Amino acid sequence: MAGELGWARRHLLMRIHTALHVLCGVVWSEFAIPVTGGNTEPGSGRLDFLLESISVELGRRLEARINEELAAARPSSSSSSGLPWPTPTPPWSLPRRTRFRGRSTRCP
C-alpha cells in the first residue's frame, strides 16, 4: 500500500491541535478543570469544559492568558517533553466518581 500526506491539511491540523493544548493548559492552570471533549478540523477546533458560567469577561480573560502563553514562545515538539504535571495527580488518573461528567483527556 502507498499513500501521500496532504501536507497543507496536516499542517492546519497540527496548528489547531497545538493551540487547543494551549487553551487546555490555560483553563487547567486557572480553574483546574479538565477538558471533557472536543473536535478538530483543518483550521478550526473546539474543547469542552464544565465551567460554572461563561461570560464575555471570562472570554477576554482566557484570551489574554492564551496570548501571554503564546508570547512566551515555549518550545513545541511531537515528543513528550518530560515536564511534570501542575498537580501531583493528573485528572485522568482520578477514580471515576471524582471525574467531571463526560470523559477526561490528557491536558495540558
C-alpha positions in Angstrom: 0.0 0.0 0.0 1.2 3.5 -0.7 -0.1 6.8 0.5 0.5 10.5 0.2 0.4 13.0 3.0 -1.7 16.1 2.3 0.7 18.5 4.0 -1.4 21.6 3.9 -4.3 19.8 5.7 -1.9 18.1 8.1 -0.2 21.4 9.0 -3.5 23.1 9.7 -4.5 20.2 12.0 -1.1 20.3 13.8 -1.5 24.1 14.4 -5.1 23.7 15.8 -4.0 20.7 17.9 -1.2 22.8 19.5 -3.5 25.8 20.0 -6.0 23.6 21.8 -3.3 22.3 24.1 -2.6 26.0 25.0 -6.3 26.6 25.7 -6.4 23.4 27.8 -3.4 24.4 29.7 -4.7 27.8 30.5 -8.1 26.5 31.6 -6.3 23.9 33.8 -4.0 26.5 35.4 -6.8 29.0 36.0 -9.6 26.6 37.2 -8.1 23.0 37.5 -10.9 21.8 35.2 -10.0 19.1 32.6 -11.3 19.1 29.1 -14.4 16.8 28.7 -14.5 16.6 24.9 -13.5 18.3 21.7 -13.1 18.2 18.0 -10.5 19.4 15.4 -10.9 20.1 11.8 -8.3 21.8 9.5 -8.4 25.4 10.6 -10.8 25.1 13.5 -11.4 23.2 16.7 -13.2 23.2 20.0 -12.7 21.9 23.5 -15.5 21.3 26.0 -15.1 22.2 29.7 -17.7 22.1 32.5 -17.4 25.7 33.7 -19.9 27.1 36.2 -20.6 30.0 33.9 -19.4 31.7 30.7 -19.2 35.4 30.1 -17.6 38.0 27.8 -15.3 38.8 30.7 -14.2 35.2 31.0 -13.6 35.0 27.2 -11.4 38.1 27.5 -9.5 36.7 30.5 -8.8 33.5 28.7 -7.8 35.2 25.5 -5.3 37.4 27.4 -3.8 34.4 29.2 -3.6 32.4 25.9 -1.8 35.4 24.3 0.6 35.6 27.2 1.4 31.9 26.8 1.9 32.3 23.0 4.1 35.4 23.5 6.3 33.2 25.8 7.1 31.2 22.7 7.6 28.0 24.6 9.0 25.1 22.5 6.6 22.7 21.0 7.5 19.2 19.8 5.9 16.0 18.7 7.6 14.0 21.5 7.0 14.0 25.3 8.6 17.0 27.0 9.1 15.2 30.3 7.7 18.1 32.2 5.8 17.4 35.4 2.1 17.9 35.8 1.0 21.1 37.6 -0.5 18.9 40.3 0.6 15.6 41.8 -2.5 13.8 40.4 -3.4 14.2 36.7 -7.2 14.4 36.2 -7.4 11.2 34.0 -6.0 9.1 36.9 -8.7 10.1 39.3 -11.3 7.4 40.2 -14.4 7.6 38.0 -16.6 9.0 40.7 -14.3 12.1 41.1 -14.2 13.0 37.5 -16.4 15.6 35.8 -19.2 14.4 33.7 -18.0 13.0 30.4 -14.5 11.8 29.8 -11.3 13.5 30.9 -8.4 13.6 28.4 -4.8 14.4 29.0 -4.4 18.0 29.5 -2.4 20.2 29.3 
